[in-house]
Amino acid sequence: MPIDADEFRRCLGSWPSGVTIVTSRCGDRIHGMTVSDFSGASLSPPLVTLCCNRDSITTGLIAEGKCFAVNILATDQQELSNRFASKKLEDVRFEGLECDTAETGAPLIPGAVVNMDCSLIATHDAGDHVIYIGRIEAAHIHERAPLVYYGGAYRTLSDEATD
Ligand SMILES: Cc1cc2nc3c(=O)[nH]c(=O)nc-3n(C[C@H](O)[C@H](O)[C@H](O)COP(=O)(O)O)c2cc1C
C-alpha cells in the first residue's frame, strides 16, 4: 500500500476547492448532493467532470436520468452544503428551496454563484467512485462570492487578486 487512507485524506485536504450541489432528475424523481470533486474538462466542446461515490443516491440518479446540474455555492450557503451532505436530511434536502428546472430537468439551486445544466455524455470507473463527464447545455452566472472548502473546513476568499 503506497499510502494509507488517513494520509491520502490529508493530501486531498491540502487542495482548496469550491463547493457545489449537484442535482439530477429522472422522471418525477429529483435528488442532489454536495460535491467538491468538480472540474472543467474541455473548452470546446464545453465539458465538465464530477467524481461521485458509487454508493450515493445522486450517483445512481445521474446514471438513470443522464443529466445533472452543477450549482456552485456562495459564501452564505454553508447550511445548504451541510444539508445536501447529510444522510439524516436526505428526504428534506429541497425543503424551502424554490428551484427552477433546467432544460435537462435537473433542479437549479437558487442563490448559487453559477448554475450549469449538463447532459451526461460519458462515465468512467474510478475505484469506489465514478467519473461523470457532462456537456454544458446552459449556464447562469451571478455576481456572488464562492464558498471554499480547505483542510476539512469551510472558508471564504479574503485575498485580493495578485495579478
Ligand atoms: C464539502 C463536501 C464535499 C463533498 N464532495 C463529494 C464529492 O466530490 N463526491 C461525492 O461523491 N461525495 C461528496 N461529498 C459527500 C456527499 O455529499 C454525501 O455522501 C451525501 O450524503 C451523498 O448523498 P446521496 O447518497 O443522498 O446522494 C461531499 C461532502 C462534503 C461536506
Ligand as a Chemical Component Dictionary entry (heavy atoms), coordinates in Angstrom:
data_LIG
# 
_chem_comp.id                   LIG 
_chem_comp.type                 NON-POLYMER 
_chem_comp.pdbx_formal_charge   0 
_chem_comp.three_letter_code    LIG 
# 
loop_
_chem_comp_atom.comp_id 
_chem_comp_atom.atom_id 
_chem_comp_atom.alt_atom_id 
_chem_comp_atom.type_symbol 
_chem_comp_atom.charge 
_chem_comp_atom.model_Cartn_x 
_chem_comp_atom.model_Cartn_y 
_chem_comp_atom.model_Cartn_z 
_chem_comp_atom.pdbx_ordinal 
LIG C1  C1  C 0 -17.645 19.654 1.390  1  
LIG C2  C2  C 0 -18.113 18.293 0.909  2  
LIG C3  C3  C 0 -17.702 17.839 -0.322 3  
LIG C4  C4  C 0 -18.135 16.595 -0.815 4  
LIG N1  N1  N 0 -17.706 16.194 -2.038 5  
LIG C5  C5  C 0 -18.131 14.991 -2.536 6  
LIG C6  C6  C 0 -17.721 14.587 -3.842 7  
LIG O1  O1  O 0 -16.997 15.282 -4.544 8  
LIG N2  N2  N 0 -18.187 13.393 -4.315 9  
LIG C7  C7  C 0 -19.011 12.589 -3.560 10 
LIG O2  O2  O 0 -19.397 11.509 -4.041 11 
LIG N3  N3  N 0 -19.422 12.953 -2.313 12 
LIG C8  C8  C 0 -19.003 14.147 -1.792 13 
LIG N4  N4  N 0 -19.414 14.539 -0.547 14 
LIG C9  C9  C 0 -20.259 13.638 0.257  15 
LIG C10 C10 C 0 -21.751 13.619 -0.187 16 
LIG O3  O3  O 0 -22.278 14.925 -0.245 17 
LIG C11 C11 C 0 -22.565 12.766 0.832  18 
LIG O4  O4  O 0 -22.044 11.463 0.875  19 
LIG C12 C12 C 0 -24.066 12.742 0.534  20 
LIG O5  O5  O 0 -24.732 12.309 1.706  21 
LIG C13 C13 C 0 -24.459 11.794 -0.608 22 
LIG O6  O6  O 0 -25.862 11.929 -0.746 23 
LIG P1  P1  P 0 -26.819 10.899 -1.506 24 
LIG O7  O7  O 0 -26.350 9.483  -1.166 25 
LIG O8  O8  O 0 -28.187 11.195 -0.953 26 
LIG O9  O9  O 0 -26.687 11.191 -2.953 27 
LIG C14 C14 C 0 -19.000 15.782 -0.027 28 
LIG C15 C15 C 0 -19.419 16.251 1.228  29 
LIG C16 C16 C 0 -18.983 17.492 1.695  30 
LIG C17 C17 C 0 -19.447 18.002 3.048  31 
# 
loop_
_chem_comp_bond.comp_id 
_chem_comp_bond.atom_id_1 
_chem_comp_bond.atom_id_2 
_chem_comp_bond.value_order 
_chem_comp_bond.pdbx_ordinal 
LIG C1  C2  SING 1  
LIG C2  C3  SING 2  
LIG C2  C16 DOUB 3  
LIG C3  C4  DOUB 4  
LIG C4  N1  SING 5  
LIG C4  C14 SING 6  
LIG N1  C5  DOUB 7  
LIG C5  C6  SING 8  
LIG C5  C8  SING 9  
LIG C6  O1  DOUB 10 
LIG C6  N2  SING 11 
LIG N2  C7  SING 12 
LIG C7  O2  DOUB 13 
LIG C7  N3  SING 14 
LIG N3  C8  DOUB 15 
LIG C8  N4  SING 16 
LIG N4  C9  SING 17 
LIG N4  C14 SING 18 
LIG C9  C10 SING 19 
LIG C10 O3  SING 20 
LIG C10 C11 SING 21 
LIG C11 O4  SING 22 
LIG C11 C12 SING 23 
LIG C12 O5  SING 24 
LIG C12 C13 SING 25 
LIG C13 O6  SING 26 
LIG O6  P1  SING 27 
LIG P1  O7  DOUB 28 
LIG P1  O8  SING 29 
LIG P1  O9  SING 30 
LIG C14 C15 DOUB 31 
LIG C15 C16 SING 32 
LIG C16 C17 SING 33 
# 
